[in-house]
Amino acid sequence: MLFGILPIVLTPFSESGELDNESLRNLLDFYHSSGADGITCLGEVSESQFLSDEEQRKIVQCALDNSKGKPVVSGIWARNLKDAVAKAKEMENFGVNGLLIPPPEGVRESDEILNFFKEIDRNVSIPIVMLDHPSPSRQSISPSLVSRIYRETEQCRFLKIEDPPTNIKIEKIRKEDTEGLTILGASHGRYFYWELEQGARGLMTSTTVPETHVRIWKDFISGKKEEALNTYMKTLPLCYFMEQIPVEVKKEIFVIKGIIGSSCMRSSKRMLTDSARLQLKELIEWTDNELKK
């Protein structure tokens, strides 16, 4: 059910910092018209930790109301196991089709991470996508631990991988007892083709070129690997443009394309200068022209 292109939706804000519902609907329509296989809400790039509980509910409800019959996945961000279970149950009752869940912050021991996922698993009956995106406060999920969680739970049948080099880690995971596990690439699509080569079954990231990632995915699974690789290579400059500030860059791209009204963020101040915006516009034009060839 959860495979193919499942874009993570950024959270559009007005210039005053309020949730921009019209831009959110436009963004959802853009992804659906691009052929996306589903929608993911409340990812890390969605600035979820800067949203109130009520705002999170509004975003998920908007995605459900505009789902076009396709699955909606919701991220779960909580400070402790009790809150994670409560939020997971709330989102299931809300009607989402899957949950994106990272390991708890500050926990380093494999058994604790395993028990965290097992407890959530006992309390929900919809698919769980494990998020493997290590940070200073969050542990990576080792290949052997991925296997343990997969084998000892009912719903943890999916993994979103952002622990580079992702293609090598996917290869290691596939050597464990993980047959049937669906792995989704991420990292803004920077390694998408190589992830597919190692057995990934789609992409879950805040792509600004979803129609192109749909094309890569469809070409790859239909055996047109050379076409998929050529298309993938043309997306890389845009994927890497000012990679240190991905949320701002992506919002600016959507502003340039007329999809959202503002690149305002709550997570940080804007850094793009007028000259950087001009460079970005030139890169968008170059990418569009290359993809037409």
C-alpha positions in Angstrom: 0.0 0.0 0.0 2.7 2.5 0.9 5.1 2.5 -2.0 5.9 4.6 -5.0 6.1 8.4 -4.6 4.8 9.7 -1.3 5.8 13.3 -1.0 6.2 15.0 2.3 4.2 18.2 2.4 5.9 21.4 3.6 3.8 23.6 5.8 3.0 26.9 4.0 2.8 30.0 6.2 1.6 33.5 5.4 4.1 36.4 5.7 2.7 36.9 9.2 3.5 33.3 10.1 0.0 32.0 10.2 -0.9 28.6 8.6 -1.8 29.3 4.9 -4.7 26.9 4.2 -5.1 28.0 0.6 -1.5 27.4 -0.2 -1.7 24.0 1.6 -4.5 23.0 -0.7 -2.6 24.2 -3.7 0.4 22.1 -2.7 -1.7 19.0 -2.2 -3.3 19.5 -5.6 0.1 20.0 -7.2 1.3 16.6 -5.8 -1.8 14.8 -6.8 -1.8 16.2 -10.3 1.9 15.1 -10.6 0.9 11.5 -10.2 2.0 11.0 -6.5 1.0 7.6 -5.0 0.1 9.2 -1.6 0.8 12.1 0.7 2.9 12.3 3.9 2.1 15.1 6.4 4.0 16.3 9.4 7.5 15.2 8.4 10.7 16.9 9.7 10.7 19.3 6.8 7.1 20.2 7.6 8.4 22.2 10.7 6.1 19.9 12.7 7.7 20.8 16.0 6.8 24.4 15.4 3.1 23.6 14.9 0.5 23.5 17.6 -1.6 20.3 18.1 -4.6 22.1 16.5 -2.5 23.1 13.5 -1.3 19.6 13.0 -4.8 18.3 13.1 -5.9 20.9 10.5 -3.1 19.9 8.2 -3.9 16.2 8.4 -7.6 16.9 8.0 -6.9 19.0 4.9 -4.7 16.1 3.4 -7.5 13.6 4.1 -10.1 15.8 2.6 -8.0 16.2 -0.5 -6.6 12.6 -0.7 -8.1 11.7 -4.1 -8.5 8.2 -2.6 -4.8 7.8 -2.1 -3.1 7.0 1.3 -2.2 9.7 3.8 0.7 9.1 6.2 1.2 11.3 9.3 4.4 11.9 11.2 4.4 11.3 14.9 6.6 13.6 17.0 6.6 13.1 20.8 8.9 13.6 23.8 8.2 10.3 25.4 6.5 6.9 24.7 3.2 7.8 26.4 2.8 10.9 24.2 3.9 8.9 21.1 1.3 6.2 21.7 -1.4 8.8 22.4 -0.6 10.7 19.1 -0.4 7.5 17.1 -3.9 6.4 18.3 -5.3 9.9 17.7 -4.0 9.9 14.1 -5.4 6.4 13.5 -8.8 7.5 14.8 -8.5 10.6 12.6 -8.4 8.3 9.6 -4.8 8.3 8.3 -3.5 5.3 6.5 0.0 5.1 8.0 2.3 6.6 10.6 5.8 7.9 10.2 7.7 7.4 13.5 11.3 8.1 14.5 13.1 6.5 17.4 12.7 8.4 20.7 15.1 11.2 21.3 18.0 10.6 23.8 17.6 6.8 23.6 20.8 4.9 22.5 20.1 1.3 23.5 18.7 -1.0 20.9 16.4 -2.8 23.3 14.8 0.5 24.3 14.2 1.5 20.7 12.8 -1.9 20.0 10.4 -1.7 23.0 9.4 1.8 21.9 8.2 0.5 18.5 6.7 -2.6 20.0 4.5 -0.6 22.4 3.2 1.7 19.7 2.6 -1.4 17.5 0.5 -2.9 20.2 -1.8 0.2 20.3 -2.5 0.7 16.6 -3.6 -1.3 13.6 -2.3 0.7 10.7 1.1 0.5 9.0 4.1 2.1 10.7 7.0 3.6 8.7 10.1 3.6 10.8 12.2 6.7 10.3 15.9 6.1 10.2 17.3 9.7 10.3 20.0 10.0 12.9 20.8 13.3 14.6 22.8 14.4 17.6 19.7 13.6 19.8 18.3 10.6 17.9 20.0 7.2 17.3 20.2 5.5 13.9 18.5 2.2 13.5 21.1 -0.4 12.7 20.4 -3.1 10.1 20.1 -5.8 12.8 17.7 -3.6 14.8 15.6 -2.9 11.7 15.3 -6.7 11.4 14.3 -7.2 15.0 11.7 -4.5 14.9 10.3 -5.9 11.7 10.2 -9.4 13.0 8.8 -8.6 16.4 6.0 -6.3 15.4 2.8 -6.5 13.3 2.7 -3.0 11.7 6.4 -2.0 11.3 6.6 -3.1 7.7 8.1 0.0 6.2 11.3 2.0 6.6 12.2 5.5 5.5 15.9 5.6 5.3 18.0 8.8 5.6 21.2 7.4 7.2 23.9 7.9 4.5 25.2 6.4 2.5 21.7 5.1 2.1 22.3 2.7 -0.8 25.0 0.9 1.2 22.8 0.7 4.3 19.9 -0.7 2.2 22.2 -3.4 1.0 23.1 -4.3 4.6 19.5 -4.3 5.6 18.6 -6.6 2.8 21.2 -9.1 4.1 19.3 -9.3 7.4 16.0 -11.2 7.9 13.9 -8.5 6.3 12.2 -10.1 3.4 8.9 -8.2 2.8 10.1 -5.0 4.4 9.3 -2.0 2.2 12.2 0.5 2.1 11.5 4.1 1.0 14.3 6.5 -0.1 14.4 10.1 1.1 17.1 12.7 1.4 15.4 15.0 -1.1 15.8 12.5 -3.9 19.6 12.9 -4.0 20.3 9.1 -4.0 16.9 7.9 -5.4 18.2 5.9 -8.4 20.9 4.1 -6.3 18.3 3.4 -3.6 16.1 1.8 -6.2 19.1 -0.3 -7.4 19.4 -1.7 -3.9 15.8 -2.6 -3.6 14.0 0.6 -2.4 10.3 0.6 -3.3 9.7 4.3 -3.6 10.5 7.8 -2.3 9.2 9.7 0.8 10.6 13.2 0.7 9.6 16.8 0.1 10.2 16.7 -3.6 9.8 19.9 -5.7 9.8 17.8 -8.9 7.3 15.0 -8.0 6.3 14.4 -11.7 10.0 13.7 -12.4 10.4 11.3 -9.5 7.2 9.6 -10.6 8.7 9.3 -14.0 12.0 7.8 -12.6 10.0 5.3 -10.5 7.8 4.2 -13.3 10.7 3.8 -15.8 12.8 1.9 -13.3 10.1 -0.6 -12.3 9.2 -1.2 -16.0 12.8 -2.0 -16.8 13.7 1.2 -18.5 16.7 1.7 -16.2 18.8 3.8 -18.6 15.9 6.3 -19.0 15.4 6.4 -15.3 19.1 7.0 -14.6 19.3 9.8 -17.2 16.3 11.6 -15.7 17.6 11.2 -12.2 21.0 12.8 -13.2 19.1 15.9 -14.4 17.4 16.4 -11.1 20.6 16.4 -9.0 21.7 20.1 -9.3 18.3 21.2 -8.0 18.4 18.6 -5.2 21.8 19.9 -4.1 21.2 23.6 -4.4 22.1 25.2 -1.1 21.4 21.9 0.7 22.1 23.5 4.1 18.8 25.3 3.9 16.5 22.8 2.2 13.2 24.0 3.7 13.7 27.6 2.5 14.9 26.6 -0.9 12.0 24.3 -1.5 9.5 26.9 -0.3 11.1 29.4 -2.6 10.8 27.0 -5.5 7.1 26.6 -4.8 6.7 30.4 -4.6 8.5 30.8 -8.0 6.1 28.2 -9.4 3.1 30.0 -8.0 2.0 27.2 -5.8 2.3 28.8 -2.4 2.2 32.5 -1.4 5.3 32.8 0.8 8.5 31.2 1.8 8.1 32.2 5.4 9.3 29.7 8.0 8.9 29.2 11.7 12.0 27.0 12.1 14.5 29.7 11.1 15.0 33.1 9.5 15.2 33.3 5.7 18.7 33.4 4.3 18.3 33.6 0.5 19.5 36.8 -1.0 18.2 38.4 -4.2 21.1 37.0 -6.2 20.6 33.5 -4.7 16.9 33.7 -5.8 18.0 34.6 -9.3 20.4 31.7 -9.4 17.6 29.4 -8.2 15.3 30.7 -10.9 18.0 30.0 -13.5 18.5 26.5 -12.2 14.7 25.8 -12.3 14.7 26.9 -15.9 17.7 24.8 -16.8 16.2 21.7 -15.1 12.9 22.1 -16.8 14.6 22.5 -20.2 16.9 19.4 -19.6 13.9 17.3 -18.6 12.1 18.1 -21.8 15.0 16.7 -23.9 
